Amino acid sequence: MSTSSSPTSARMPANRPRRSPLLLTLVSVAILLIAFIAFTQVYTEVLWFRQIDAANVFRTMWLTRGLTFLGGFILMAVPVWLSLHLAYRHRPVYAPTTPRQENLDRYREAIEPLRRVATIAIPAVMGVLAGITASANWNTILEWINSTSFGSKDPQFGLDKSFFVFVLPGLRLIGNQLGMALLLALIAALVAHYLYGGIRPGEQKGVILTKAAQWQLGITVAVLVIVQAGRLWLSRYDRMTAAGGIVPGVTYVDDHAALPAMAIVAIAAVLVALLFVYTAWKGNWRISIIATLTLIVLGGVSIIAYPALLQQFQVNPSQQSKESDYIQHNIDATRDAFDFDDIEVTPYSPSTTGKEGDLRKDAETAASIRLLDPNLVSDTFRQLQQVRPYYSFPQKLDVDRYNIDGDMRDTVISVRELAPSSVNNQSWFNRAIVYTHGFGVVAANGNQRNPDGEPLFMESDIPPKGEFPDYEPRVYFGESSPDYSIVGAPKGATPRELDYPSDEKSGSGQVNSTFSGDGGPSVGNVFNRLAYALKFQDEQILLSDALNDESQILYDRHPRERVEKLAPFLKVDGDPYPAVVDGKIKWILDGYTTAEDYPYSTPQPLQQATEDSTTASAPNSVATLPDDEVNYIRNSVKITVDAYDGSVDMYQWDKDDPVLKTWMKVFPGLIKSSSEMSGDLMSHVRYPEDMFKVQRDLLTKYHVTSASEFYSGQDFWTLPTDPTTKASSGLTQPPFYMTLQMPGQQSPSFSLTSSYIPARSSEGQSRNNLTGFLSADADAGNKKGETAEGYGKLRLLQLPRNTTVPGPGQAQNNFNTAPDVQRSLNLLRQGESEVENGNLLTLPIGGGLLYVQPVYVRSAGETSYPLLQHVLVAFGEDIGFAPTLDEALDQVFGGDSGASAGDAGTEDSGDGESGSTSGGEDTDSKSGSPDKALNDALQEAKKAMEDSDAALKDGDFAEYGKAQDRLKKALEDAVAADPSLAEDAAGQDSSAPASEPADGGGDSGN
């Protein structure tokens, strides 16, 4: 026998391929690289949360995610693994096969080499999927564990509402996971026992089970039926938020048929489960199968068929009386869940004829009427205040109020942000090191303008100057900031971050600075640079010599995204607004806590409710809330984000909100008391727009508080479409911030307003007469830190149902069809100029309803911008149209409104300062400017047209001739002021007005 033939060598296959060391090395390196990249993603997140002093938030979130993943994994994997393991362990030693199982032995032989792997891999894969599902619901588990009582009970079961909001979702999650796990375990047991002979067809008929298979299947089915019984019992509580009935929640049929039936079937299911235990012991499956079929039939008849019959033959004939109590439950719950149960409703019968002095009692409101449209003047701000193309303003500016020398002024304000895409040299050094921040705010008086139509700036230029106190102007965190910037340098180092251009004699053409705050994680060491180079997939972060030991990397810089990352339990308002607070620029945001299981409340789709013409026209400036359906919401948190260092401060605003209290238990110390808010900050906090949108949308129906009236639906309303957009767009008119004194209110306050029109249609068209006007007191407090008593108070004016008051659409139509207005607008459109209608404001003052709309004129050209030239006013059917609001008000109120608007005297001032233009230099608007002369000429032409019409009606041809001479002279003056009008002015001869006397032009204009 040869000695070379050893037992070991005999067992080794002679032709077994050798694995390549290079391949193993490459695979190992690839695995390590993927693991390191994954590690850097987590590591950089840790650095971010540590930097903003919120490491406990990251730790709690990811620890909970890990534990819920583990719980979901175990809940799924263990039953499936145990089912496979027991089926194999208790397989028959000898499993005879029948002719119908001829191929079964071959299947067993094929599966056997993979059995061990499959027994582990199948449960593991299912467990991972279940774990991922569970970890995605980590917030549900945390709310359950830390639930806070609502202090009120539901009207159906008498349970605290916290059970439905916090506990029920957690029980539902576990029930669903456990039910799926047991179902898969049952399937796994059936397959495994069949493969290994525990289940086999009988020789003649039927199925033969081994004792082990009988016990395993019987117990598994029994537990599964018990779990399903528990889920059915819980689903009774789900009916408290179920849709499909006349209103969300339990209805008459639910109460008298479905709920009792579900309870009976759930108890019967437990009895059926006991029968399966008996079957596992005795082996008689027939009785269990019959009981199961009986249970299914019982459920179908009692839960589905009987309620349907009851609905059809008992409820539908008397639905109003049968459903009255349940409709009332829904009304009360919805009004409470969306926080408008204590709304102040006032009947309001508006006058439709303005008389002299009618605005005397509303003088303060009249003086505060906002003329600047924040949706239109962005281009004006951009042309006058952008300074350089690498700065920008958003499409929609913001409305705030500022106390200047004791005078509270409505203000249109915006931050001059960096526009990264407009930097000429797009090198990495410029993008990451030089162009890092915006600079300053620009603010204009909302109720005033310069004689040439430009905004009257109260804060402008670079460096900033105006009426604001000194503040830190650099904006590193904003709505258009770069993805990341690298800032910071040792003391004494040459500044590299561009502040603004300079024309100083000794300057280099720009002023630079160095970030000195604590705004981002350090990238002063190689490891952190490598981590961020991988995170942003940019090797320059690692290789560039521009970084130093003091370098910080700023990212996640949009205020809303920053807050959502820090506080994922909040839904954040779509329109952060800037304010100069305590010497800094702060972004102010509103955080909402929501729930989906508040009993009896109507669910509201947040995205749909917060969409309007503003979100559609300026999507980069204003966002909607997420596409979620909620049936409970509170504006529970006020938030600030420092524009310089990105620090986030969150303040508990609603001290009674159980949802917020629950999350404050989860993340202790994250949210401060509102008492820590400074007085300066308090004076800029306002009622949130998105919250108001959600409430006003629900109030189209839920202003009706009587169940019988709600059932009839005859008094439901709708929101008007924005009359300044195309009629086909169907976009809702946005709410407006303005200073306003509502009827019955003691004094004017900064308010958020909206109007309503009827919901029903007439001959295919929606009636656009006004039915209601809603206002929310938006002032939160003052500089003394005192909270305003009326903050958040909703006031609803209900107009008489038997009168017709023009709604926004009708008011806009009246403006568009008034002959005098149209003639004047046609003159303004000369020379390719465009006329743009500003926001149409509705104000319940003067004993009626006043509509105010600024009219802007934009010249042709890429650098054109709108200038406020005229103001339209309507009171009832009377229309005023003048260069100033003050004049237009006098026109509709008998020649003297009794109040002075904010722009009173603007036309005659002649030396008003227009603010500043690009480059930071002031520019005066002189009285002899072409714009002023053109405006005067157009006004004289308009007056001459009116006098011509009046003379023709009176048959006074002498006066008509004089008026025509004045018209000709006015048109000549207009052409002289703007030669581009020459071609169009040629057609404006004396025959033009003479052809229109039948229209009664003079009557409809003033």
Number of C-alpha atoms within 10 A of each C-alpha: 4 5 5 8 9 9 8 7 10 10 8 9 8 8 6 7 7 6 8 8 9 9 10 11 11 11 12 12 12 12 12 12 12 12 11 15 15 13 13 20 15 14 16 16 15 16 17 23 19 16 16 17 13 18 17 16 21 19 13 14 18 14 13 18 21 17 15 24 24 19 18 26 26 21 21 28 27 16 22 27 23 16 26 26 18 16 26 19 11 16 22 18 10 8 14 11 16 13 8 11 14 10 11 16 16 11 12 14 11 11 13 12 10 11 15 11 10 15 17 15 15 15 26 19 14 18 26 18 16 24 26 17 17 25 23 12 18 20 20 19 22 20 21 19 15 16 21 22 17 15 10 11 15 18 16 15 11 9 13 16 21 24 22 21 26 27 18 19 21 22 17 16 17 18 18 14 19 19 22 17 26 22 18 19 26 23 16 22 27 19 16 21 28 18 21 23 27 25 24 21 17 13 12 6 7 8 10 15 18 17 18 19 25 24 20 22 25 25 21 23 21 25 20 21 24 22 22 19 23 20 18 19 18 19 17 20 20 18 19 24 22 21 14 9 13 15 21 23 26 30 26 21 20 20 16 13 19 24 21 15 23 21 19 17 22 24 17 20 25 19 17 25 26 19 21 30 23 19 22 23 14 12 18 14 16 10 15 21 15 12 19 19 12 14 18 14 12 17 21 14 14 20 21 14 14 17 21 17 12 15 18 12 10 13 18 13 11 11 15 17 13 16 23 18 15 22 26 19 23 26 26 19 23 26 22 16 23 25 18 21 17 11 16 13 15 15 12 18 16 20 15 19 17 25 17 15 18 20 23 17 15 23 19 19 25 27 19 24 22 31 29 30 24 21 17 21 23 22 21 19 29 22 19 22 26 23 20 17 15 17 23 25 25 23 19 24 24 21 24 22 24 20 16 12 7 7 9 13 19 24 23 26 27 25 28 29 25 27 20 23 14 13 16 10 10 12 10 13 15 18 19 23 19 20 23 27 29 28 22 25 27 23 26 24 24 27 24 27 28 24 31 25 25 25 28 22 27 18 21 26 25 24 13 19 17 14 15 17 14 13 15 16 23 23 26 30 31 27 23 23 24 23 14 18 23 28 30 27 20 13 10 6 9 11 18 20 22 19 23 19 18 17 11 10 7 7 10 11 12 13 16 16 16 18 21 14 13 16 25 27 23 22 23 16 14 13 12 19 21 19 22 22 17 18 16 12 11 13 13 16 24 19 13 12 8 15 22 17 13 16 21 22 21 25 20 19 25 21 29 25 14 18 24 14 14 18 20 14 16 20 20 28 23 22 26 25 23 26 28 21 21 15 14 20 24 27 26 26 24 30 27 21 20 24 17 20 25 27 31 30 27 26 23 21 15 20 16 17 21 25 21 19 19 22 20 16 15 15 15 14 21 20 21 21 21 15 11 14 16 20 22 26 23 21 26 22 24 25 24 25 26 22 29 23 20 27 20 20 17 22 20 24 21 16 12 12 18 21 26 25 20 19 22 16 16 20 17 12 12 20 19 18 14 18 14 10 16 16 18 20 21 23 24 23 23 25 21 22 22 25 22 23 22 21 21 26 18 21 22 19 18 21 22 16 15 14 21 16 13 20 19 10 14 12 17 20 23 22 21 25 23 22 22 18 15 10 11 7 11 14 22 21 23 22 21 18 25 27 27 25 24 24 17 8 11 8 12 16 20 25 25 25 28 23 25 27 25 22 20 16 10 8 7 7 8 14 19 23 20 25 25 25 24 23 27 26 26 26 24 21 21 18 14 12 18 14 17 16 11 15 18 23 17 24 22 23 21 18 20 15 12 6 12 16 25 24 24 25 22 17 26 20 13 19 23 12 12 19 19 25 22 15 16 19 19 13 20 23 17 18 17 13 17 17 20 16 21 22 23 23 23 20 24 18 24 26 18 18 24 21 21 25 26 25 25 23 21 20 18 12 9 6 11 14 21 22 26 28 23 25 23 24 29 28 26 20 18 18 25 24 25 22 22 26 31 23 24 25 31 25 23 26 23 16 15 20 26 21 21 22 26 23 23 18 14 20 20 11 13 18 14 18 20 21 25 22 19 17 17 20 13 14 12 15 21 17 17 11 15 16 19 20 18 22 22 18 22 21 18 19 26 21 18 23 26 20 20 28 24 20 19 19 15 11 11 12 13 11 16 23 15 15 23 23 14 19 26 18 16 22 23 19 20 27 19 16 19 16 13 14 20 16 12 13 18 11 10 14 14 17 10 11 19 15 10 13 15 10 13 16 22 19 15 18 23 24
